[in-house]
Amino acid sequence: MSLGSEISQTGRQDRWVGRGLIVGATLCLIGAGGLLWWRQGAAVFSDVVSAALAWCF
């Protein structure tokens, strides 16, 4: 193995780790939204999401 191939392998692993973290964070947000919808109902869920979006912008 040369140095170039070792660097290439590390770069690929870093990309997969980054993608895994993004997918994991997205699934956590979707799961939290689903749990909130299940517990609070559609009306309260919509109000909370609207307030959160308004707070962000």
VENJO-V264053 format. One record per backbone hydrogen bond with DSSP energy under -1.0 kcal/mol. CO is the residue of the C=O (numbers start at 1). NH is the residue of the N-H. E is the energy in kcal/mol with one decimal. If there is no record, write none. Layout:
CO_NH_E / CO_NH_E
//
This chain:
2_6_-1.5 / 3_7_-2.1 / 4_8_-2.0 / 5_9_-2.2 / 6_10_-2.0 / 7_11_-2.2 / 8_12_-2.0 / 9_13_-2.2 / 10_14_-2.4 / 11_15_-1.9 / 12_16_-2.1 / 13_17_-2.4 / 14_18_-2.4 / 15_19_-2.7 / 16_20_-2.4 / 17_21_-2.2 / 18_22_-2.1 / 19_23_-2.7 / 20_24_-2.6 / 21_25_-2.5 / 22_26_-2.3 / 23_27_-2.6 / 24_28_-2.1 / 25_29_-2.2 / 26_30_-2.5 / 27_31_-2.6 / 28_32_-2.6 / 29_33_-2.3 / 30_34_-2.5 / 31_35_-2.5 / 32_36_-2.4 / 33_37_-2.5 / 34_38_-2.5 / 35_39_-2.5 / 36_40_-2.9 / 37_41_-1.8 / 41_45_-2.1 / 42_46_-2.5 / 43_47_-2.0 / 44_48_-2.6 / 45_49_-2.6 / 46_50_-2.5 / 47_51_-2.3 / 48_52_-2.4 / 49_53_-2.6 / 50_54_-2.4 / 51_55_-2.1 / 52_56_-1.8 / 53_57_-1.7
//
